[in-house]
């Protein structure tokens, strides 16, 4: 079972969380081009290795957290408050 370390609740089972996506993506400004907005909405990398992701503790404290996970091994190296 994959355990995610919640900064507020401690280690919890994966089933208590909802994955939101890549935590490294930066939202464009309203004045940015349509191409930049298209990339933001539709284009995502599929990294292999260490990666930061947004997770929501839906069945616990209901807070958002940033999880640092290796996408190749699924090993979680830590988490932090946003």
C-alpha atoms as an extended CHARMM CRD file, in Angstrom:
* protein
*
        82  EXT
         1         1  UNK       CA              0.0000000000        0.0000000000        0.0000000000  PROA      1               0.0000000000
         2         2  UNK       CA              1.2920000000        3.4520000000       -0.8980000000  PROA      2               0.0000000000
         3         3  UNK       CA              1.4310000000        5.8220000000        2.0850000000  PROA      3               0.0000000000
         4         4  UNK       CA              1.3970000000        9.5760000000        1.5850000000  PROA      4               0.0000000000
         5         5  UNK       CA              2.8410000000       11.7030000000        4.4100000000  PROA      5               0.0000000000
         6         6  UNK       CA              0.2900000000       14.4270000000        5.1460000000  PROA      6               0.0000000000
         7         7  UNK       CA              1.9990000000       17.3730000000        6.9190000000  PROA      7               0.0000000000
         8         8  UNK       CA             -1.0110000000       17.6630000000        9.2590000000  PROA      8               0.0000000000
         9         9  UNK       CA             -2.2410000000       14.0570000000        9.7170000000  PROA      9               0.0000000000
        10        10  UNK       CA              0.9020000000       11.9540000000        9.2890000000  PROA      10              0.0000000000
        11        11  UNK       CA              1.2370000000        8.9250000000        6.9960000000  PROA      11              0.0000000000
        12        12  UNK       CA             -2.0750000000        7.9940000000        5.3720000000  PROA      12              0.0000000000
        13        13  UNK       CA             -3.1870000000        5.4900000000        2.7180000000  PROA      13              0.0000000000
        14        14  UNK       CA             -3.3260000000        6.5950000000       -0.9220000000  PROA      14              0.0000000000
        15        15  UNK       CA             -7.0810000000        5.9580000000       -1.0000000000  PROA      15              0.0000000000
        16        16  UNK       CA             -7.6420000000        8.9950000000        1.2600000000  PROA      16              0.0000000000
        17        17  UNK       CA             -6.1970000000       11.3480000000       -1.3840000000  PROA      17              0.0000000000
        18        18  UNK       CA             -7.1630000000       12.7290000000       -4.7740000000  PROA      18              0.0000000000
        19        19  UNK       CA             -4.4720000000       13.4960000000       -7.3490000000  PROA      19              0.0000000000
        20        20  UNK       CA             -4.6920000000       16.9750000000       -8.8860000000  PROA      20              0.0000000000
        21        21  UNK       CA             -1.6740000000       17.1230000000      -11.1770000000  PROA      21              0.0000000000
        22        22  UNK       CA              1.7260000000       18.5930000000      -11.8530000000  PROA      22              0.0000000000
        23        23  UNK       CA              2.8110000000       21.0800000000       -9.1760000000  PROA      23              0.0000000000
        24        24  UNK       CA              5.4250000000       22.6850000000      -11.4260000000  PROA      24              0.0000000000
        25        25  UNK       CA              2.9820000000       24.1180000000      -13.9890000000  PROA      25              0.0000000000
        26        26  UNK       CA              2.5760000000       27.8920000000      -13.7360000000  PROA      26              0.0000000000
        27        27  UNK       CA             -0.7050000000       29.5150000000      -14.7770000000  PROA      27              0.0000000000
        28        28  UNK       CA             -0.2480000000       32.0990000000      -17.5750000000  PROA      28              0.0000000000
        29        29  UNK       CA             -1.3250000000       35.7090000000      -17.1910000000  PROA      29              0.0000000000
        30        30  UNK       CA             -4.6180000000       36.7950000000      -18.7310000000  PROA      30              0.0000000000
        31        31  UNK       CA             -2.6990000000       38.8130000000      -21.3090000000  PROA      31              0.0000000000
        32        32  UNK       CA             -0.6120000000       35.8290000000      -22.4940000000  PROA      32              0.0000000000
        33        33  UNK       CA             -1.1170000000       34.3110000000      -25.9280000000  PROA      33              0.0000000000
        34        34  UNK       CA             -3.6340000000       31.6300000000      -26.8630000000  PROA      34              0.0000000000
        35        35  UNK       CA             -0.7230000000       29.2490000000      -27.4820000000  PROA      35              0.0000000000
        36        36  UNK       CA              0.5230000000       29.6970000000      -23.9110000000  PROA      36              0.0000000000
        37        37  UNK       CA             -2.9820000000       29.0550000000      -22.5880000000  PROA      37              0.0000000000
        38        38  UNK       CA             -3.3410000000       25.9800000000      -24.8070000000  PROA      38              0.0000000000
        39        39  UNK       CA             -0.0680000000       24.5900000000      -23.4550000000  PROA      39              0.0000000000
        40        40  UNK       CA             -1.1970000000       25.2840000000      -19.8800000000  PROA      40              0.0000000000
        41        41  UNK       CA             -4.5300000000       23.5250000000      -20.3060000000  PROA      41              0.0000000000
        42        42  UNK       CA             -3.6700000000       20.6130000000      -22.6280000000  PROA      42              0.0000000000
        43        43  UNK       CA              0.0750000000       19.9830000000      -22.8140000000  PROA      43              0.0000000000
        44        44  UNK       CA              1.7010000000       18.0140000000      -20.0170000000  PROA      44              0.0000000000
        45        45  UNK       CA              5.0540000000       16.3250000000      -19.6760000000  PROA      45              0.0000000000
        46        46  UNK       CA              5.2220000000       12.7320000000      -18.5220000000  PROA      46              0.0000000000
        47        47  UNK       CA              8.3980000000       12.8660000000      -16.4390000000  PROA      47              0.0000000000
        48        48  UNK       CA             10.3480000000        9.8200000000      -15.3450000000  PROA      48              0.0000000000
        49        49  UNK       CA             11.9510000000       10.2530000000      -11.9470000000  PROA      49              0.0000000000
        50        50  UNK       CA             11.5270000000       12.8290000000       -9.1890000000  PROA      50              0.0000000000
        51        51  UNK       CA              8.4800000000       15.0210000000       -9.6180000000  PROA      51              0.0000000000
        52        52  UNK       CA              6.2890000000       17.3970000000       -7.5550000000  PROA      52              0.0000000000
        53        53  UNK       CA              2.5300000000       16.8280000000       -7.6030000000  PROA      53              0.0000000000
        54        54  UNK       CA             -0.5800000000       18.3720000000       -6.0570000000  PROA      54              0.0000000000
        55        55  UNK       CA             -2.6740000000       16.0480000000       -3.8880000000  PROA      55              0.0000000000
        56        56  UNK       CA             -5.8550000000       16.7720000000       -1.9120000000  PROA      56              0.0000000000
        57        57  UNK       CA             -6.4730000000       14.9360000000        1.3740000000  PROA      57              0.0000000000
        58        58  UNK       CA            -10.1600000000       14.4260000000        0.6070000000  PROA      58              0.0000000000
        59        59  UNK       CA            -10.8600000000       11.7680000000        3.2670000000  PROA      59              0.0000000000
        60        60  UNK       CA             -8.8450000000       13.4810000000        5.9870000000  PROA      60              0.0000000000
        61        61  UNK       CA             -8.0380000000       17.0970000000        6.7880000000  PROA      61              0.0000000000
        62        62  UNK       CA             -9.2340000000       18.2330000000        3.3030000000  PROA      62              0.0000000000
        63        63  UNK       CA             -6.0860000000       20.2990000000        2.7560000000  PROA      63              0.0000000000
        64        64  UNK       CA             -3.9050000000       20.5460000000       -0.3400000000  PROA      64              0.0000000000
        65        65  UNK       CA             -0.3200000000       19.3560000000       -0.2120000000  PROA      65              0.0000000000
        66        66  UNK       CA              2.6250000000       19.1200000000       -2.5530000000  PROA      66              0.0000000000
        67        67  UNK       CA              4.0110000000       15.5770000000       -2.7260000000  PROA      67              0.0000000000
        68        68  UNK       CA              7.4940000000       14.7800000000       -4.0380000000  PROA      68              0.0000000000
        69        69  UNK       CA              7.2860000000       11.3880000000       -5.7510000000  PROA      69              0.0000000000
        70        70  UNK       CA              9.4630000000        9.3360000000       -8.0720000000  PROA      70              0.0000000000
        71        71  UNK       CA              7.2080000000        8.4660000000      -11.0200000000  PROA      71              0.0000000000
        72        72  UNK       CA              9.3990000000        5.5010000000      -11.9450000000  PROA      72              0.0000000000
        73        73  UNK       CA              9.4580000000        3.7490000000       -8.5500000000  PROA      73              0.0000000000
        74        74  UNK       CA              6.4270000000        5.4530000000       -6.9110000000  PROA      74              0.0000000000
        75        75  UNK       CA              8.6030000000        6.1170000000       -3.8640000000  PROA      75              0.0000000000
        76        76  UNK       CA              7.5340000000        9.2610000000       -2.0090000000  PROA      76              0.0000000000
        77        77  UNK       CA             10.4350000000       11.3360000000       -0.7120000000  PROA      77              0.0000000000
        78        78  UNK       CA              8.3190000000       13.8300000000        1.2120000000  PROA      78              0.0000000000
        79        79  UNK       CA              5.4830000000       16.3130000000        1.2010000000  PROA      79              0.0000000000
        80        80  UNK       CA              4.9080000000       19.9110000000        2.2160000000  PROA      80              0.0000000000
        81        81  UNK       CA              2.1940000000       22.4860000000        2.6710000000  PROA      81              0.0000000000
        82        82  UNK       CA              1.5420000000       24.6230000000       -0.4200000000  PROA      82              0.0000000000
